[in-house]
Amino acid sequence: SMLKQGTWALCNLCRGRPFPEFSAVKDAIYVTERVIMNTEDVEVLSDALWVLYFLSEKEHIDESFEAFMKTGITEYLVRFLDHPFNNIVAPSIKTIGNLLAGPAQEVDVRIFFCEREYFNLNIVGDGSE
């Protein structure tokens, strides 16, 4: 499909070395958010999540952090931690890690764990064992 090919191409563009200038790829965060919200295709979802990972890497984090916070994408990243496929979990957790290591003066951990009960019960455990 065109969506699958487009997401794959965007993923490869953002993964390039040397990294593309952030100004050339910044809109990819918003496009990728829409893709993630509207697809269940695991290949498309995986490529979209890798786009987010590449855009959150050290070379881009100072510029991309604000764009990530303007979207609702962090909520999806947290939800994907419990996905049955590792090719969805891996880029999600790596992106969350990059964002948590972002500009220290701006990191608000509450944004990442807005679904606190979900995180506590499914990742950490509820302590009832």
Secondary structure, DSSP 4 states (H G I P E B T S, - for coil): -HHHHHHHHHHHHHH-SSPPPHHHHTTHHHHHHHHHHT---HHHHHHHHHHHHHHTSTTTHHHHHHHHHHSSHHHHHHHGGG-S-HHHHHHHHHHHHHHHTS-TTT--HHHHTSSHHHHIIIII--S--
